[in-house]
Amino acid sequence: MKRSKQKGVALIFALIFVLVLSVTAATLMFLSQSETWSSMNYRLMTQSRYGAEAGLHAAANYFMNNYTVPLVGGADPLSAYNVNASPVTLAVGGNPIALGPTMNGISANYPVPTVLTAFNNASQGSLTGGNNTVKYSVSAELLSMRAVYQCGNSQPLTAQLWRLTSHGDITGARNAEVEVSALLESHLTPCYNYAAFATGTGCGAINFTGNGTVDSYDSSNFAAGQQQYDGNLGSNGNLNTANNTNVYGTFSSPDKGVGACGGGAGVDALSGGGNVTGCQTATTGCGTPLVTLPQTVTLLPPTIPNSTPNPSPDETSAVTLAACGVNCPHNGVANGSYGDITMNGNDTVTFVPYVDPATKICSVGTYYINSIKLTGNGTMTVAPCPATSTTPGVYVPVIVNVVGQGNNSPITLTGNGIQNPSMNPAMLQLQYAGNGTVTLTGNGASAACIYAPNALASFTGNGAWWGSIIANKVGSTGNGAMHYDRRLSANLMTVGNWTLDTFTWSKY
């Protein structure tokens, strides 16, 4: 059989192979180009994100190091803001508080122009990334703000929560934009977490030799009485209890172990024959009585001058004292400044809040005294704000700073004790920076907080202490009781360092 002619087949196959190779080469070329563009997009996005994060940290650095928070009675007064709204608004006008350029529909609005300028100078800028310039801009919205009264400081402090939003932008042949958001917060930490806390170390930092009882109550519902939980104690050393001591709560210490304290075997955190129940709440029952602290707790002494301002009269008979406001200076002010106060017989010394003579607004009353001593039936009383025809008198904090110059026992309450009708210990705060003795004796009921981290506190008698005490060492030799106010963990706070709490980002 004669074959048909096949001339030109090789050419056809060659053309087909060239076509296939050309398509493959084009595909690889486009794939390579896609990878190049993808890598470029990723690089631009990453550079934009780094720029946005740089702006975020620049803004956070401004708040941490250069920003002055609004204060009660300060140059940037807290009264200019509505702190009961979230986000915080201006007291007049009701507009949200913000810094920086307009973002997410929120425009810059802050009552102090210099703060606006300083924030913009600190948080708007650019970075160089290879051949690109990354611009960043940041806005800050004030979400919440509150004034708190810090243990050891008579001046109120301000805690804030800001939402920071930062944009990183690259413009050119290809654009990139990334938004980074974070919450910047000055955290609040309770001043008084315990019925009593001793900053001292070693055996007997807290020492019960009588039939003492430690429990808790809620001053907002005082009629409910005390409960057998949350009566917690803490120290940097040991708790020693007598056989009939009942601690309805936990004991916290960096030391460990239950048993004899000392004896060549170190410091056991718990010793003695008392009962420490470990009960912390009303619903979860009782648990381990010993809570191990990760490290020694350091509490700074309160800021108190070395002497009371002049004039400094002594008070030895029944008297109502006059307060100065929260921002009164330590020297040269008559109101709020007194020497040694001694009440005996049936005399009473009354501490009142501060009333602004111009506005008639009642606020925290601040005092500087050298010492206070109650004997016999002597009494210390706190009074509410003056009542009006439409508003009943309400209690606000009274802060008594005790200097203790030339006196080894600057706080001696052995008479009828403290009369605080509100039974809210936050309404009377006694502060002492020295290493003398704080003596609490008698059969009365006293509601107050004592912050004396260098002092020796001594409880005797059958009286009851409603509130909290911080001292170097705490000793109880009577049959009295300590009732911790659970509201203190939310009422009296200290402001900690700024921290970035959350972090999110998105690209456009």
MOURRA-V314396 format. One record per residue. N is the residue number from 1. RES is the residue in three letters. PHI is phi as a letter, one per 40 degrees, with the letter a starting at -180 (none if undefined). OMEGA is omega as a letter, one per 40 degrees, with the letter a starting at -180 (999 if undefined). NEAR is the number of other ideal C-beta (glycine too) atoms within 10 Angstrom. Layout:
n->N res->RES phi->PHI omega->OMEGA near->NEAR
n->N res->RES phi->PHI omega->OMEGA near->NEAR
This chain:
n->1 res->MET phi->none omega->a near->3
n->2 res->LYS phi->c omega->i near->4
n->3 res->ARG phi->c omega->i near->5
n->4 res->SER phi->c omega->a near->5
n->5 res->LYS phi->c omega->i near->7
n->6 res->GLN phi->b omega->i near->7
n->7 res->LYS phi->c omega->i near->6
n->8 res->GLY phi->g omega->a near->8
n->9 res->VAL phi->c omega->i near->9
n->10 res->ALA phi->d omega->i near->9
n->11 res->LEU phi->c omega->i near->9
n->12 res->ILE phi->c omega->i near->9
n->13 res->PHE phi->c omega->i near->10
n->14 res->ALA phi->c omega->i near->10
n->15 res->LEU phi->c omega->i near->10
n->16 res->ILE phi->c omega->i near->10
n->17 res->PHE phi->c omega->i near->10
n->18 res->VAL phi->c omega->i near->10
n->19 res->LEU phi->c omega->i near->10
n->20 res->VAL phi->c omega->i near->10
n->21 res->LEU phi->c omega->i near->10
n->22 res->SER phi->c omega->i near->10
n->23 res->VAL phi->c omega->i near->10
n->24 res->THR phi->c omega->i near->10
n->25 res->ALA phi->c omega->i near->10
n->26 res->ALA phi->c omega->i near->10
n->27 res->THR phi->c omega->i near->10
n->28 res->LEU phi->c omega->i near->10
n->29 res->MET phi->c omega->i near->10
n->30 res->PHE phi->c omega->i near->10
n->31 res->LEU phi->c omega->i near->10
n->32 res->SER phi->c omega->i near->10
n->33 res->GLN phi->c omega->i near->10
n->34 res->SER phi->c omega->i near->10
n->35 res->GLU phi->c omega->i near->10
n->36 res->THR phi->c omega->i near->10
n->37 res->TRP phi->c omega->i near->11
n->38 res->SER phi->c omega->i near->10
n->39 res->SER phi->c omega->i near->10
n->40 res->MET phi->c omega->i near->13
n->41 res->ASN phi->c omega->i near->13
n->42 res->TYR phi->c omega->i near->11
n->43 res->ARG phi->c omega->i near->15
n->44 res->LEU phi->c omega->i near->22
n->45 res->MET phi->c omega->a near->18
n->46 res->THR phi->c omega->i near->15
n->47 res->GLN phi->c omega->i near->21
n->48 res->SER phi->c omega->i near->28
n->49 res->ARG phi->c omega->i near->21
n->50 res->TYR phi->c omega->i near->17
n->51 res->GLY phi->c omega->i near->30
n->52 res->ALA phi->c omega->i near->27
n->53 res->GLU phi->c omega->i near->18
n->54 res->ALA phi->c omega->i near->20
n->55 res->GLY phi->c omega->i near->29
n->56 res->LEU phi->c omega->a near->25
n->57 res->HIS phi->c omega->i near->19
n->58 res->ALA phi->c omega->i near->19
n->59 res->ALA phi->c omega->i near->28
n->60 res->ALA phi->c omega->i near->22
n->61 res->ASN phi->c omega->i near->14
n->62 res->TYR phi->c omega->a near->20
n->63 res->PHE phi->c omega->a near->20
n->64 res->MET phi->c omega->a near->14
n->65 res->ASN phi->b omega->a near->9
n->66 res->ASN phi->b omega->a near->12
n->67 res->TYR phi->c omega->i near->18
n->68 res->THR phi->b omega->a near->13
n->69 res->VAL phi->c omega->i near->16
n->70 res->PRO phi->c omega->a near->23
n->71 res->LEU phi->b omega->i near->17
n->72 res->VAL phi->c omega->i near->18
n->73 res->GLY phi->g omega->a near->15
n->74 res->GLY phi->c omega->i near->16
n->75 res->ALA phi->c omega->i near->9
n->76 res->ASP phi->b omega->a near->16
n->77 res->PRO phi->c omega->i near->13
n->78 res->LEU phi->c omega->a near->18
n->79 res->SER phi->c omega->i near->12
n->80 res->ALA phi->c omega->a near->14
n->81 res->TYR phi->b omega->i near->20
n->82 res->ASN phi->c omega->a near->17
n->83 res->VAL phi->c omega->i near->18
n->84 res->ASN phi->c omega->i near->10
n->85 res->ALA phi->b omega->i near->16
n->86 res->SER phi->b omega->e near->13
n->87 res->PRO phi->c omega->i near->17
n->88 res->VAL phi->c omega->i near->23
n->89 res->THR phi->b omega->i near->18
n->90 res->LEU phi->c omega->i near->16
n->91 res->ALA phi->c omega->i near->15
n->92 res->VAL phi->b omega->i near->10
n->93 res->GLY phi->h omega->i near->9
n->94 res->GLY phi->g omega->i near->9
n->95 res->ASN phi->c omega->i near->11
n->96 res->PRO phi->c omega->i near->17
n->97 res->ILE phi->c omega->a near->25
n->98 res->ALA phi->a omega->i near->25
n->99 res->LEU phi->b omega->i near->26
n->100 res->GLY phi->g omega->a near->25
n->101 res->PRO phi->c omega->i near->16
n->102 res->THR phi->c omega->i near->10
n->103 res->MET phi->a omega->i near->19
n->104 res->ASN phi->f omega->i near->11
n->105 res->GLY phi->g omega->a near->6
n->106 res->ILE phi->b omega->a near->20
n->107 res->SER phi->c omega->i near->12
n->108 res->ALA phi->d omega->a near->16
n->109 res->ASN phi->a omega->i near->16
n->110 res->TYR phi->a omega->a near->19
n->111 res->PRO phi->c omega->a near->16
n->112 res->VAL phi->b omega->a near->13
n->113 res->PRO phi->d omega->a near->8
n->114 res->THR phi->c omega->i near->11
n->115 res->VAL phi->c omega->i near->17
n->116 res->LEU phi->d omega->a near->16
n->117 res->THR phi->c omega->a near->11
n->118 res->ALA phi->c omega->i near->16
n->119 res->PHE phi->c omega->i near->24
n->120 res->ASN phi->c omega->i near->17
n->121 res->ASN phi->c omega->a near->12
n->122 res->ALA phi->c omega->a near->21
n->123 res->SER phi->b omega->i near->27
n->124 res->GLN phi->b omega->a near->18
n->125 res->GLY phi->a omega->a near->16
n->126 res->SER phi->a omega->i near->15
n->127 res->LEU phi->b omega->i near->15
n->128 res->THR phi->b omega->i near->10
n->129 res->GLY phi->b omega->a near->17
n->130 res->GLY phi->g omega->i near->9
n->131 res->ASN phi->c omega->a near->6
n->132 res->ASN phi->b omega->i near->19
n->133 res->THR phi->b omega->a near->15
n->134 res->VAL phi->b omega->i near->25
n->135 res->LYS phi->c omega->i near->19
n->136 res->TYR phi->b omega->i near->26
n->137 res->SER phi->a omega->a near->21
n->138 res->VAL phi->b omega->i near->29
n->139 res->SER phi->b omega->a near->26
n->140 res->ALA phi->b omega->i near->26
n->141 res->GLU phi->b omega->a near->20
n->142 res->LEU phi->c omega->a near->22
n->143 res->LEU phi->c omega->a near->18
n->144 res->SER phi->a omega->a near->15
n->145 res->MET phi->a omega->i near->23
n->146 res->ARG phi->a omega->i near->17
n->147 res->ALA phi->c omega->i near->19
n->148 res->VAL phi->b omega->i near->20
n->149 res->TYR phi->b omega->a near->21
n->150 res->GLN phi->c omega->i near->19
n->151 res->CYS phi->c omega->a near->24
n->152 res->GLY phi->g omega->a near->19
n->153 res->ASN phi->a omega->a near->20
n->154 res->SER phi->c omega->a near->25
n->155 res->GLN phi->c omega->i near->18
n->156 res->PRO phi->c omega->i near->22
n->157 res->LEU phi->b omega->a near->18
n->158 res->THR phi->b omega->i near->20
n->159 res->ALA phi->b omega->a near->18
n->160 res->GLN phi->b omega->i near->21
n->161 res->LEU phi->b omega->i near->19
n->162 res->TRP phi->b omega->i near->27
n->163 res->ARG phi->b omega->i near->19
n->164 res->LEU phi->c omega->i near->25
n->165 res->THR phi->b omega->a near->25
n->166 res->SER phi->b omega->i near->30
n->167 res->HIS phi->b omega->i near->21
n->168 res->GLY phi->b omega->a near->31
n->169 res->ASP phi->b omega->i near->19
n->170 res->ILE phi->b omega->i near->20
n->171 res->THR phi->b omega->a near->12
n->172 res->GLY phi->i omega->i near->10
n->173 res->ALA phi->d omega->i near->6
n->174 res->ARG phi->b omega->a near->11
n->175 res->ASN phi->c omega->i near->11
n->176 res->ALA phi->a omega->i near->24
n->177 res->GLU phi->a omega->i near->19
n->178 res->VAL phi->b omega->i near->25
n->179 res->GLU phi->b omega->i near->19
n->180 res->VAL phi->b omega->a near->25
n->181 res->SER phi->b omega->i near->18
n->182 res->ALA phi->a omega->i near->21
n->183 res->LEU phi->b omega->i near->15
n->184 res->LEU phi->b omega->a near->21
n->185 res->GLU phi->b omega->i near->20
n->186 res->SER phi->c omega->a near->19
n->187 res->HIS phi->c omega->i near->14
n->188 res->LEU phi->b omega->i near->16
n->189 res->THR phi->b omega->a near->13
n->190 res->PRO phi->c omega->i near->16
n->191 res->CYS phi->c omega->a near->25
n->192 res->TYR phi->b omega->i near->26
n->193 res->ASN phi->c omega->a near->16
n->194 res->TYR phi->b omega->i near->26
n->195 res->ALA phi->c omega->i near->29
n->196 res->ALA phi->a omega->i near->26
n->197 res->PHE phi->b omega->i near->24
n->198 res->ALA phi->b omega->i near->29
n->199 res->THR phi->c omega->a near->23
n->200 res->GLY phi->c omega->a near->18
n->201 res->THR phi->b omega->i near->17
n->202 res->GLY phi->g omega->a near->14
n->203 res->CYS phi->c omega->i near->18
n->204 res->GLY phi->g omega->i near->22
n->205 res->ALA phi->d omega->i near->28
n->206 res->ILE phi->b omega->a near->28
n->207 res->ASN phi->b omega->i near->21
n->208 res->PHE phi->b omega->i near->28
n->209 res->THR phi->b omega->i near->15
n->210 res->GLY phi->b omega->a near->18
n->211 res->ASN phi->b omega->a near->17
n->212 res->GLY phi->c omega->i near->21
n->213 res->THR phi->b omega->i near->22
n->214 res->VAL phi->b omega->i near->31
n->215 res->ASP phi->a omega->a near->23
n->216 res->SER phi->a omega->i near->24
n->217 res->TYR phi->a omega->i near->22
n->218 res->ASP phi->b omega->a near->16
n->219 res->SER phi->c omega->i near->21
n->220 res->SER phi->c omega->i near->12
n->221 res->ASN phi->b omega->a near->9
n->222 res->PHE phi->c omega->a near->15
n->223 res->ALA phi->c omega->i near->6
n->224 res->ALA phi->c omega->i near->9
n->225 res->GLY phi->g omega->a near->10
n->226 res->GLN phi->c omega->a near->22
n->227 res->GLN phi->b omega->a near->17
n->228 res->GLN phi->c omega->i near->16
n->229 res->TYR phi->a omega->i near->22
n->230 res->ASP phi->g omega->i near->24
n->231 res->GLY phi->c omega->a near->29
n->232 res->ASN phi->c omega->i near->26
n->233 res->LEU phi->b omega->i near->25
n->234 res->GLY phi->a omega->i near->24
n->235 res->SER phi->a omega->i near->30
n->236 res->ASN phi->c omega->a near->23
n->237 res->GLY phi->b omega->a near->22
n->238 res->ASN phi->b omega->i near->26
n->239 res->LEU phi->b omega->i near->32
n->240 res->ASN phi->b omega->a near->22
n->241 res->THR phi->b omega->i near->24
n->242 res->ALA phi->c omega->a near->16
n->243 res->ASN phi->d omega->a near->10
n->244 res->ASN phi->b omega->i near->14
n->245 res->THR phi->c omega->i near->22
n->246 res->ASN phi->b omega->i near->19
n->247 res->VAL phi->b omega->a near->27
n->248 res->TYR phi->c omega->a near->24
n->249 res->GLY phi->i omega->a near->27
n->250 res->THR phi->b omega->i near->23
n->251 res->PHE phi->b omega->a near->24
n->252 res->SER phi->b omega->a near->20
n->253 res->SER phi->a omega->i near->27
n->254 res->PRO phi->c omega->i near->17
n->255 res->ASP phi->c omega->a near->24
n->256 res->LYS phi->b omega->i near->13
n->257 res->GLY phi->g omega->i near->17
n->258 res->VAL phi->b omega->a near->14
n->259 res->GLY phi->i omega->i near->11
n->260 res->ALA phi->c omega->i near->13
n->261 res->CYS phi->c omega->i near->23
n->262 res->GLY phi->g omega->a near->13
n->263 res->GLY phi->g omega->i near->11
n->264 res->GLY phi->g omega->a near->5
n->265 res->ALA phi->b omega->a near->10
n->266 res->GLY phi->g omega->a near->11
n->267 res->VAL phi->b omega->i near->21
n->268 res->ASP phi->c omega->a near->21
n->269 res->ALA phi->c omega->a near->24
n->270 res->LEU phi->b omega->i near->21
n->271 res->SER phi->a omega->a near->21
n->272 res->GLY phi->g omega->a near->21
n->273 res->GLY phi->b omega->a near->10
n->274 res->GLY phi->c omega->a near->19
n->275 res->ASN phi->b omega->i near->14
n->276 res->VAL phi->b omega->a near->25
n->277 res->THR phi->c omega->a near->19
n->278 res->GLY phi->g omega->a near->18
n->279 res->CYS phi->c omega->a near->23
n->280 res->GLN phi->b omega->i near->20
n->281 res->THR phi->b omega->a near->11
n->282 res->ALA phi->c omega->a near->11
n->283 res->THR phi->b omega->a near->6
n->284 res->THR phi->c omega->i near->9
n->285 res->GLY phi->g omega->a near->11
n->286 res->CYS phi->b omega->a near->16
n->287 res->GLY phi->b omega->a near->13
n->288 res->THR phi->c omega->a near->10
n->289 res->PRO phi->c omega->a near->18
n->290 res->LEU phi->b omega->i near->19
n->291 res->VAL phi->b omega->a near->16
n->292 res->THR phi->c omega->i near->12
n->293 res->LEU phi->c omega->a near->15
n->294 res->PRO phi->c omega->a near->6
n->295 res->GLN phi->a omega->i near->7
n->296 res->THR phi->c omega->i near->13
n->297 res->VAL phi->c omega->i near->18
n->298 res->THR phi->b omega->i near->8
n->299 res->LEU phi->b omega->a near->19
n->300 res->LEU phi->c omega->i near->11
n->301 res->PRO phi->c omega->i near->17
n->302 res->PRO phi->c omega->i near->22
n->303 res->THR phi->c omega->a near->14
n->304 res->ILE phi->b omega->i near->20
n->305 res->PRO phi->c omega->a near->15
n->306 res->ASN phi->c omega->i near->9
n->307 res->SER phi->a omega->i near->16
n->308 res->THR phi->c omega->i near->25
n->309 res->PRO phi->c omega->i near->20
n->310 res->ASN phi->c omega->e near->11
n->311 res->PRO phi->c omega->a near->11
n->312 res->SER phi->b omega->a near->17
n->313 res->PRO phi->c omega->i near->14
n->314 res->ASP phi->c omega->i near->12
n->315 res->GLU phi->b omega->a near->17
n->316 res->THR phi->b omega->i near->14
n->317 res->SER phi->a omega->a near->11
n->318 res->ALA phi->d omega->a near->14
n->319 res->VAL phi->a omega->i near->15
n->320 res->THR phi->b omega->a near->11
n->321 res->LEU phi->c omega->i near->20
n->322 res->ALA phi->b omega->a near->16
n->323 res->ALA phi->c omega->i near->21
n->324 res->CYS phi->b omega->a near->21
n->325 res->GLY phi->c omega->a near->19
n->326 res->VAL phi->c omega->a near->21
n->327 res->ASN phi->b omega->a near->14
n->328 res->CYS phi->c omega->i near->22
n->329 res->PRO phi->c omega->a near->9
n->330 res->HIS phi->c omega->a near->19
n->331 res->ASN phi->b omega->i near->12
n->332 res->GLY phi->g omega->a near->10
n->333 res->VAL phi->b omega->a near->16
n->334 res->ALA phi->c omega->a near->13
n->335 res->ASN phi->c omega->i near->16
n->336 res->GLY phi->g omega->a near->25
n->337 res->SER phi->b omega->a near->26
n->338 res->TYR phi->a omega->i near->25
n->339 res->GLY phi->c omega->a near->18
n->340 res->ASP phi->c omega->i near->19
n->341 res->ILE phi->b omega->a near->24
n->342 res->THR phi->b omega->i near->18
n->343 res->MET phi->b omega->i near->26
n->344 res->ASN phi->b omega->a near->15
n->345 res->GLY phi->g omega->i near->12
n->346 res->ASN phi->b omega->a near->12
n->347 res->ASP phi->c omega->a near->19
n->348 res->THR phi->b omega->i near->19
n->349 res->VAL phi->b omega->a near->22
n->350 res->THR phi->b omega->i near->15
n->351 res->PHE phi->b omega->a near->25
n->352 res->VAL phi->b omega->i near->20
n->353 res->PRO phi->c omega->i near->23
n->354 res->TYR phi->c omega->i near->23
n->355 res->VAL phi->b omega->a near->16
n->356 res->ASP phi->c omega->a near->11
n->357 res->PRO phi->c omega->a near->6
n->358 res->ALA phi->c omega->a near->5
n->359 res->THR phi->c omega->a near->8
n->360 res->LYS phi->g omega->i near->10
n->361 res->ILE phi->c omega->a near->11
n->362 res->CYS phi->c omega->a near->20
n->363 res->SER phi->a omega->a near->19
n->364 res->VAL phi->d omega->i near->23
n->365 res->GLY phi->c omega->a near->28
n->366 res->THR phi->b omega->i near->25
n->367 res->TYR phi->b omega->i near->26
n->368 res->TYR phi->b omega->a near->25
n->369 res->ILE phi->b omega->i near->26
n->370 res->ASN phi->c omega->i near->20
n->371 res->SER phi->a omega->i near->24
n->372 res->ILE phi->b omega->a near->24
n->373 res->LYS phi->b omega->i near->21
n->374 res->LEU phi->b omega->i near->28
n->375 res->THR phi->b omega->a near->17
n->376 res->GLY phi->f omega->i near->13
n->377 res->ASN phi->b omega->i near->15
n->378 res->GLY phi->c omega->a near->25
n->379 res->THR phi->b omega->i near->21
n->380 res->MET phi->b omega->a near->25
n->381 res->THR phi->b omega->i near->17
n->382 res->VAL phi->b omega->a near->24
n->383 res->ALA phi->b omega->i near->19
n->384 res->PRO phi->c omega->i near->16
n->385 res->CYS phi->c omega->i near->20
n->386 res->PRO phi->c omega->i near->13
n->387 res->ALA phi->c omega->i near->10
n->388 res->THR phi->b omega->a near->10
n->389 res->SER phi->c omega->a near->4
n->390 res->THR phi->b omega->a near->5
n->391 res->THR phi->b omega->i near->10
n->392 res->PRO phi->c omega->i near->8
n->393 res->GLY phi->c omega->i near->13
n->394 res->VAL phi->b omega->i near->13
n->395 res->TYR phi->c omega->i near->19
n->396 res->VAL phi->b omega->a near->18
n->397 res->PRO phi->d omega->i near->22
n->398 res->VAL phi->b omega->a near->25
n->399 res->ILE phi->b omega->a near->26
n->400 res->VAL phi->b omega->i near->27
n->401 res->ASN phi->c omega->a near->24
n->402 res->VAL phi->b omega->a near->28
n->403 res->VAL phi->c omega->i near->22
n->404 res->GLY phi->g omega->a near->24
n->405 res->GLN phi->c omega->i near->16
n->406 res->GLY phi->g omega->a near->10
n->407 res->ASN phi->b omega->a near->18
n->408 res->ASN phi->c omega->i near->11
n->409 res->SER phi->b omega->a near->15
n->410 res->PRO phi->c omega->i near->25
n->411 res->ILE phi->b omega->a near->26
n->412 res->THR phi->b omega->a near->21
n->413 res->LEU phi->b omega->a near->27
n->414 res->THR phi->b omega->i near->19
n->415 res->GLY phi->c omega->i near->23
n->416 res->ASN phi->c omega->i near->23
n->417 res->GLY phi->g omega->a near->24
n->418 res->ILE phi->b omega->i near->26
n->419 res->GLN phi->b omega->i near->17
n->420 res->ASN phi->b omega->a near->25
n->421 res->PRO phi->d omega->i near->12
n->422 res->SER phi->c omega->a near->16
n->423 res->MET phi->f omega->i near->19
n->424 res->ASN phi->c omega->a near->23
n->425 res->PRO phi->c omega->i near->28
n->426 res->ALA phi->c omega->a near->26
n->427 res->MET phi->c omega->i near->27
n->428 res->LEU phi->a omega->a near->26
n->429 res->GLN phi->b omega->i near->26
n->430 res->LEU phi->b omega->a near->25
n->431 res->GLN phi->b omega->a near->23
n->432 res->TYR phi->a omega->a near->25
n->433 res->ALA phi->c omega->a near->21
n->434 res->GLY phi->c omega->a near->19
n->435 res->ASN phi->b omega->i near->14
n->436 res->GLY phi->c omega->a near->19
n->437 res->THR phi->b omega->i near->20
n->438 res->VAL phi->b omega->a near->25
n->439 res->THR phi->b omega->i near->19
n->440 res->LEU phi->b omega->a near->26
n->441 res->THR phi->b omega->i near->21
n->442 res->GLY phi->h omega->a near->24
n->443 res->ASN phi->b omega->a near->13
n->444 res->GLY phi->c omega->i near->21
n->445 res->ALA phi->b omega->a near->18
n->446 res->SER phi->b omega->i near->23
n->447 res->ALA phi->b omega->a near->26
n->448 res->ALA phi->a omega->i near->25
n->449 res->CYS phi->b omega->i near->26
n->450 res->ILE phi->b omega->i near->28
n->451 res->TYR phi->b omega->a near->26
n->452 res->ALA phi->a omega->a near->29
n->453 res->PRO phi->c omega->i near->23
n->454 res->ASN phi->b omega->a near->16
n->455 res->ALA phi->c omega->i near->28
n->456 res->LEU phi->c omega->i near->19
n->457 res->ALA phi->b omega->a near->23
n->458 res->SER phi->b omega->i near->20
n->459 res->PHE phi->b omega->i near->23
n->460 res->THR phi->b omega->i near->17
n->461 res->GLY phi->g omega->a near->18
n->462 res->ASN phi->b omega->a near->14
n->463 res->GLY phi->c omega->i near->22
n->464 res->ALA phi->b omega->i near->18
n->465 res->TRP phi->b omega->a near->28
n->466 res->TRP phi->b omega->a near->25
n->467 res->GLY phi->i omega->a near->29
n->468 res->SER phi->a omega->i near->29
n->469 res->ILE phi->a omega->i near->26
n->470 res->ILE phi->b omega->a near->26
n->471 res->ALA phi->a omega->i near->27
n->472 res->ASN phi->c omega->i near->20
n->473 res->LYS phi->b omega->a near->20
n->474 res->VAL phi->b omega->i near->28
n->475 res->GLY phi->b omega->i near->20
n->476 res->SER phi->b omega->a near->28
n->477 res->THR phi->b omega->a near->16
n->478 res->GLY phi->b omega->i near->20
n->479 res->ASN phi->b omega->a near->15
n->480 res->GLY phi->c omega->a near->22
n->481 res->ALA phi->b omega->i near->22
n->482 res->MET phi->b omega->i near->27
n->483 res->HIS phi->b omega->a near->25
n->484 res->TYR phi->c omega->i near->29
n->485 res->ASP phi->c omega->a near->27
n->486 res->ARG phi->c omega->i near->17
n->487 res->ARG phi->c omega->a near->17
n->488 res->LEU phi->c omega->a near->24
n->489 res->SER phi->c omega->i near->17
n->490 res->ALA phi->b omega->a near->11
n->491 res->ASN phi->c omega->a near->21
n->492 res->LEU phi->b omega->a near->23
n->493 res->MET phi->b omega->i near->22
n->494 res->THR phi->b omega->a near->19
n->495 res->VAL phi->c omega->a near->20
n->496 res->GLY phi->c omega->a near->12
n->497 res->ASN phi->c omega->i near->8
n->498 res->TRP phi->c omega->i near->18
n->499 res->THR phi->a omega->i near->12
n->500 res->LEU phi->c omega->a near->13
n->501 res->ASP phi->c omega->a near->11
n->502 res->THR phi->b omega->a near->10
n->503 res->PHE phi->a omega->i near->12
n->504 res->THR phi->b omega->i near->10
n->505 res->TRP phi->a omega->i near->17
n->506 res->SER phi->a omega->i near->10
n->507 res->LYS phi->b omega->a near->15
n->508 res->TYR phi->b omega->999 near->11
